[in-house]
Amino acid sequence: MTTLENTPSRLGWLEAAGGHREIGLALGRQGRRAVHERLMATPLWQEVTAVRHVPLVRHLLAATTERFPWVAEELTGLAEGLGLPLEMVAAWNCRGDLLASVPDGCTTLVLPGKAPQIAHNEDGLPCLDGACFLAQLRPAGQPALLTFCYPGSLPGHTFSLNAAGLVVTINNLRLTGVTPELPRMVLSRALLAQRDLAAALALLEATPRGAGFHYTLAQAGHAELLSVEVGGGGFSCRRLSAPALHANHGLDLDLPQVITDSSWDRQCRGEALIAAGERDPLALLRDTGGPGLPIYRREPDDPDQENTLATALFYLTPEGVAWQVAVPGEAGIRRGVGLG
């Protein structure tokens, strides 16, 4: 069972169980106000839901229904809970497939060792600061999961832990020239239903062509720490045995991509701190030094339109996974041990 400590926090909390449509419905209701009052007014929402994208959105929705019908059910429930048309919500959940550059940032740090640590800054739209939430979900017939959720989005494309001890963190890759066949956020949602690393890797390697994501994968009781890049029909997997950091551009995939100044600067600064011997994950992920744009992103004029919205730490032991999540500007922490 989960041991949970919730100190006062503006990071929301949701528990939901049952069929996938019911889980989607709960997620939609939780995020409805923020979507209607904050998200729908943004230029990004207007761009992603534009009429010109409708044919591709319909194609991607049909591909989701064919390959992962249970994710399509979750998406249907999400739209119902949000009080919005399914195609509009589907378009939002295909945003990284429709546009090469979207404001989904993030930085992941991996510290191997006897008790490996994975730390992650979740960077997203500043207008959603204070509107995101942690969800503990118990879908029928699948492992329970804990995941950081954006209002209006499927779970799974941020940082997550499932009851099989699988830890997943995700970074956006801005690949160009991709003709998507399956939404990347559908794939990342399906990943959380896997029960071990082998199944997770097999799913990622066999995926149809889609937009780019970087995955950090680990599992309690297993020594492997994996850095996986997927997108544009490409797949790469690197086993990490030394401290490593990953921002928002591919390090191993040889595919055309956009590398923003922020992503480049965060990668260089993180590697420099690691080379200098820094091993405190919070010190590294909250770093604002260096000659370029910072790792910890709280500036209103961030050139990628992203701010750090939460920082997560996962500690892997043979017995399970301890985790904690904090949001900027407050001392409160949500933390727990495992999922039951």
Summary of the structure (lengths in Angstrom):
residues: 340
radius of gyration: 18.2
end to end distance: 3.8
largest distance: 52.0
contacts: 1229
relative contact order: 0.17
helix: 32%
strand: 29%
